[in-house]
């Protein structure tokens, strides 16, 4: 199937009598309720269930192996190849399936807040609530945009269409397939809306480096004096929570590009985890969940319509999707200068990494390439308790190119713009998972605030004798003993054994980076 044929088939689908194009938030909410896809909460948000799949399905994600991209993609377990024939056949079947639906929903918008680097996209959905999700998460057209929307990538999402692995070349009924040549993302067999968001991020991770722009899985905010901060980390490590600071303007909560001009948000909305959400702990997120927001897998009281954020009976990966302008203190447009401070977030289930440490350039590159965290329950299918994971560049599931490309770009930009880098552990303290407890959020906020305000630039530090990290010995608002992991453990021998265990895992994982400089290996990693 040629690109021309793809456009013809899309044209036929989009011009069918069942196509509902560019509906407003109110119209989409009305459709969701009328079609029985969800219900309204007491704040006017739409509450939905994603059914069988409450997280991403990484084993069902594929990239079409095509002539123009075959030598560029970093093929493997993350970027699984699928044949053009399988894609073409499945694509045709999905479009024919959608043509028979009573209604389909189409959103036209953008990825990339910087007008110089934005990507026009369109999203075609079987579900109204999925289209509402796309409307809230991507960048919506404004009056200044050209009336002609020349989309460069199209998402086609049919959650109730199930693949036949024996015929369609998939691993299960679920599929998320990207064709870079045909500029199509095909999604089926899953109702989890996050697949759409992350597929566009994967596209940007392929396209932006060609423009010498670093795509980043991070949140970002900016202070009153223009000092920009980036927060890298996997789902559940605190990117959204820590970047939603009432004293700083939010640039974005998850995906950004770093160009020669500075940082820009890739998205137009936020996709926040809301397990145990409260106004007291996270007021900006709590108050952003209003009319038109989408709540995924949150239990709602039948009588009052109130959301019970503490109920994780469906999943711990409960989510809220809302437009960025639902946050009061934001940067519009979502662009800013070069980062002064970079924070790597990890949720260490071993409970041995310091709550905050200062990184040298070599350590920054080592920990960026390592991308260590504990994968938290619910973020992916089959994950029911924290699992040790090393996700290169804090986003390996979304990196079509070799990881060294992104790491080299980050290293160059850190050096060029003299950015300070910190490693922050939002995970366990006082013991490993099941014995210790999660780091107090107020302490983490205090540490991050001190780093961003420059209060840790010249503070006295102590070196961790296992990981080689420089630990600030004083942080305003944080008890001194909390800063040193060993002091929070009752059993010191158990601490040392667990720390050495984690250090060995770092060392073993880093063996796969055979082309990095010797300085990064010698000066960046554990001392043992």
Buried (B, 14 or more C-beta within 10 A) or exposed (E): BEEEEBBEBBEEBBEBEEBBBBBEBEBBBEBBBEEEBBBBBEBEBBBBBBEEBBBBBBBBBBBBBBEEBEEBBBBEEBBBBBEBEBBBBBBBBBBEBBBEBEBBBBBBBBBBBBEEBBBBBBBBBBBBBBBBBBBBBBBBBEEEBEEEBEBBBBBBBBBEBBBEBEEBBBBBBBBBBBBBBBBBBBBBBBBBBBBBBBBBBBBBBBBBBEEEBBBBBBBBBBBEEEBBBBBBBBBBBBBBBBBBBEEBBBBBBBBBBBBEBBBBBBBBBBBBBBBEBEEEEBEBBBEBBEBBBBBBBBBBEEEEBEBEBEBBEBBBBBBBBBBBEBBEEBBEEBBBEBBBBBBBBBBBBBBBBBBBBBBBBBBBBBBBBBBBBBBBBBBBBEBEEBBBBBBBBBBBBBBBBBBBBBBBBBBEBBEEBEBBBBBBBBBBBBBBBEBBEBBBBEBBBBBBBBBBBEBBEEBEBBEBEBBBBBBBEEBEEBEEEBBBBBBBBEEEEBBBEBBBEBBEBBEEBBEEBEEBEEEBBEBBBBEE
